[in-house]
Amino acid sequence: MRMGEMFGQLGSLIAGFMFVRAIFEQYFPSHLKTHFEKHTQKLYNFFYPYIQVTFNELTGERLKRSEAYSAIETYLSSNSSSQAKRLKADIGSNSQSLVLSMDDHEEVTDEFQGVKVSWASGKNISKTQSFSLYPTTEEKRYYKLKFHKNQRDLIIGPYLNHVLKEGKAIKVRNRQRKLYTNNGSHWSHVIFEHPATFQTLAMEEEKKREVMNDLITFTKAEEFYARIGRAWKRGYLLYGPPGTGKSTMIAAMANLLGYDIYDLELTAVKDNTELRRLLIETPSKSIIVIEDIDCSVDLTGQRKKKEEKEEEEEKDPAKKLVKNETESKSKGVTLSGLLNFIDGLWSACGGERLIVFTTNYVDKLDPALIRRGRMDKHIELSYCSFEAFEVLAKNYLNLETHILFLKIREMLEEVNMTPADVAENLMPKTFPGEAETCLESLIGALEKAKEEARLKTEEEAKAKEEARLKTKEEAKAKESSTNEAIEGEKDGEKEKNI
């Protein structure tokens, strides 16, 4: 009975409210209604203890997707899958995994420094007139953040910065990485799917840890670089014989940091202006790579040769004219332009970028190109050591120890063989292959390489001895010729005196 009375009173109250509202809407002037609603909203806001912030998906005149909305969506995806009861599922950018996000009109909570906030998703549906006969509906999604007004400073400042920064970081980690190459003054790309990691890289463990620590420290050093007044970039010089894993290390760097790779082909760049334009288009969190830089003759900095050519041109004006005509047709990238690309004023456009040079012959490069501050860290990738062989044996044969390892260790200390050649000998010829057969194949290759090195050393020693004897004979013949000339002069003087 009491329940029925309560519902009856509630119904009467609602009916009375609706009647008063109808009278208000019909008989009150519009300016009084606006005034009344304004003061009612102020009264409501005075007693309402929460603040709401709305982040719309589409912003601007052209209705571009908001970066803030995208970062919040990514950030909340980790919480929504564990809290929300209604989720939306979509295929990720790598087309291999599902991405879950909170459905429309769903709400989740988050905590920051002991303070709880709530996030709600929603959408507004509006009809728009199109060129067709029928109007179309347009959906505008948004996220709404709600928190207590006492926490305004904490939430508006540190918390929202945390959400945006973490959302962007998660997006970078989860995105599908790309490998870019330059076609003239523009970049084109393919999906980067190289599986190399530092765990599978054939290198000494201590050296790998050193490189990994250096890379991770760089990614966390934004404030440090700003404090010391330097652009947030770092240069790496990878040098060593062919087949020692320079390109594989670049792939491992990209996979460790989640960076895109921009493989810069200098021969396709018309001039320094085009090089600068390419640099500006590379975003943060990227690795700019110039492989085999020693193969670009104009960039190896052979200044002495250039000075000699200039002296010859001064003596022969015709040569200088030919040179000027050639340069006018194709200036190309100069050493000065490349240095400005690495650490000039334009290199500060953007941040968190690695610049990596690879070379087989580091002695050919101009010291100005690879000095510290331009190429900050020099990494030598040399012939295969036993520790590097152990990594390869684990990768290819799933072996951590074997009776033949001792012999291989002894031979690797005597013979220079690149990791690429070692890996080729460890590659099973049948799948699954016999591990012992592969190890014996490697031992045979090492013995052959040892014998070839011995024969080469003997040939070089023989050639050196032959050159020494030839030089000695030439010197002896020259001395004999000189003595004959002296004797001839003496005989001539005697005849003259007679």
ABEGO torsion letter per residue (X at the ends): XAAAAAAAAAAAAAAAAAAAAAAAAAABBAAAAAAAAAAAAAAAAAABABBBBBBBABBEAAGBBBAAAAAAAAAAAAAAAAABABBBBBBBAAGABBBBBBBBGBBBBBBBGGBBBBBBBBBBBBBBBBABABBBBBBBBBBBBBBBAAAAAAAABAAAAAAAAAAAAAAAAABBBBBBBBBEABBBBBBBABABBAAABBBBAAAAAAAAAAAAAAAAAAAAAAAAGBBBBBBBBBBEBBGAGAAAAAAAAAAAAGBBBBBBBAAABABAAAAAAAAAABBBGBBBBBBGAAABAAAAGBAAAAAAAAAAAAABAAAAAAAAAAAAABAEBBAAAAAAAAABAAAABEBGBBBBBBBABAAABBAAAABBGABABBBBBBBBBAAAAAAAAAAAAGBABBAAAAAAAAAAAABBBBAAAAAAAABBABOBBBAAAAAAAAAAAAAAAAAAAAAAAAAAAAAAAAAAAAAAAAAAAAAAAAAAAAAAAAAAAAAAAX
